[in-house]
Amino acid sequence: MKIQGNRPPEKQDISTQVQNIGKSAQAGGKGAVEQVSKTDRVDLSGKAREMAEMRNTIDRLPEIRTEKVQSIEKAVNDGTYKIDSQKIANKMINELI
């Protein structure tokens, strides 16, 4: 069957084709659904289990480190927060490399 554009093929009855496919699957014995395995099984390597445990640990950590935010906020409010522009510039360059 040729596919031309977004329109269905002309002068062909799609439902007849689908019925014929269904009949041929039944004639071949078991249908496609019956041939699928009834159970699924996943085996993870030791590394994969270790990675999953680490991911679970990370997921349990708080998204915002409130003690860190509070200490920076206090330093900003006190006027003691210092920005190391050289350190920031080095990190920006290293990310580009």
Rosetta constraint file for C-alpha pairs under 8 A:
AtomPair CA 1 CA 9 HARMONIC 7.96 0.50
AtomPair CA 2 CA 9 HARMONIC 7.42 0.50
AtomPair CA 3 CA 8 HARMONIC 7.60 0.50
AtomPair CA 3 CA 9 HARMONIC 6.86 0.50
AtomPair CA 4 CA 8 HARMONIC 7.80 0.50
AtomPair CA 4 CA 9 HARMONIC 7.31 0.50
AtomPair CA 13 CA 17 HARMONIC 6.69 0.50
AtomPair CA 14 CA 18 HARMONIC 6.31 0.50
AtomPair CA 15 CA 19 HARMONIC 6.16 0.50
AtomPair CA 16 CA 20 HARMONIC 6.13 0.50
AtomPair CA 17 CA 21 HARMONIC 6.28 0.50
AtomPair CA 18 CA 22 HARMONIC 6.29 0.50
AtomPair CA 19 CA 23 HARMONIC 6.20 0.50
AtomPair CA 20 CA 24 HARMONIC 6.18 0.50
AtomPair CA 21 CA 25 HARMONIC 6.26 0.50
AtomPair CA 22 CA 26 HARMONIC 6.32 0.50
AtomPair CA 23 CA 27 HARMONIC 6.07 0.50
AtomPair CA 24 CA 28 HARMONIC 6.29 0.50
AtomPair CA 25 CA 29 HARMONIC 7.11 0.50
AtomPair CA 25 CA 30 HARMONIC 7.37 0.50
AtomPair CA 25 CA 31 HARMONIC 5.71 0.50
AtomPair CA 25 CA 32 HARMONIC 7.24 0.50
AtomPair CA 26 CA 30 HARMONIC 6.29 0.50
AtomPair CA 26 CA 31 HARMONIC 5.64 0.50
AtomPair CA 30 CA 34 HARMONIC 6.06 0.50
AtomPair CA 30 CA 35 HARMONIC 6.74 0.50
AtomPair CA 31 CA 35 HARMONIC 6.72 0.50
AtomPair CA 32 CA 36 HARMONIC 6.96 0.50
AtomPair CA 44 CA 48 HARMONIC 5.68 0.50
AtomPair CA 44 CA 49 HARMONIC 6.23 0.50
AtomPair CA 45 CA 49 HARMONIC 6.32 0.50
AtomPair CA 46 CA 50 HARMONIC 6.16 0.50
AtomPair CA 47 CA 51 HARMONIC 6.09 0.50
AtomPair CA 48 CA 52 HARMONIC 6.14 0.50
AtomPair CA 49 CA 53 HARMONIC 6.21 0.50
AtomPair CA 50 CA 54 HARMONIC 6.26 0.50
AtomPair CA 51 CA 55 HARMONIC 6.11 0.50
AtomPair CA 52 CA 56 HARMONIC 6.21 0.50
AtomPair CA 53 CA 57 HARMONIC 6.25 0.50
AtomPair CA 54 CA 58 HARMONIC 6.17 0.50
AtomPair CA 55 CA 59 HARMONIC 6.07 0.50
AtomPair CA 56 CA 60 HARMONIC 6.35 0.50
AtomPair CA 57 CA 61 HARMONIC 6.71 0.50
AtomPair CA 64 CA 69 HARMONIC 7.91 0.50
AtomPair CA 65 CA 69 HARMONIC 6.35 0.50
AtomPair CA 66 CA 70 HARMONIC 5.97 0.50
AtomPair CA 67 CA 71 HARMONIC 6.19 0.50
AtomPair CA 68 CA 72 HARMONIC 6.29 0.50
AtomPair CA 69 CA 73 HARMONIC 6.00 0.50
AtomPair CA 70 CA 74 HARMONIC 6.04 0.50
AtomPair CA 71 CA 75 HARMONIC 6.23 0.50
AtomPair CA 72 CA 76 HARMONIC 6.15 0.50
AtomPair CA 72 CA 81 HARMONIC 7.05 0.50
AtomPair CA 73 CA 77 HARMONIC 6.15 0.50
AtomPair CA 74 CA 78 HARMONIC 6.02 0.50
AtomPair CA 75 CA 79 HARMONIC 5.96 0.50
AtomPair CA 75 CA 80 HARMONIC 4.98 0.50
AtomPair CA 75 CA 81 HARMONIC 4.73 0.50
AtomPair CA 76 CA 80 HARMONIC 6.18 0.50
AtomPair CA 76 CA 81 HARMONIC 5.03 0.50
AtomPair CA 84 CA 88 HARMONIC 6.46 0.50
AtomPair CA 85 CA 89 HARMONIC 6.05 0.50
AtomPair CA 86 CA 90 HARMONIC 6.15 0.50
AtomPair CA 87 CA 91 HARMONIC 6.29 0.50
AtomPair CA 88 CA 92 HARMONIC 6.24 0.50
AtomPair CA 89 CA 93 HARMONIC 6.23 0.50
AtomPair CA 90 CA 94 HARMONIC 6.09 0.50
AtomPair CA 91 CA 95 HARMONIC 6.18 0.50
AtomPair CA 92 CA 96 HARMONIC 6.50 0.50
AtomPair CA 93 CA 97 HARMONIC 6.41 0.50
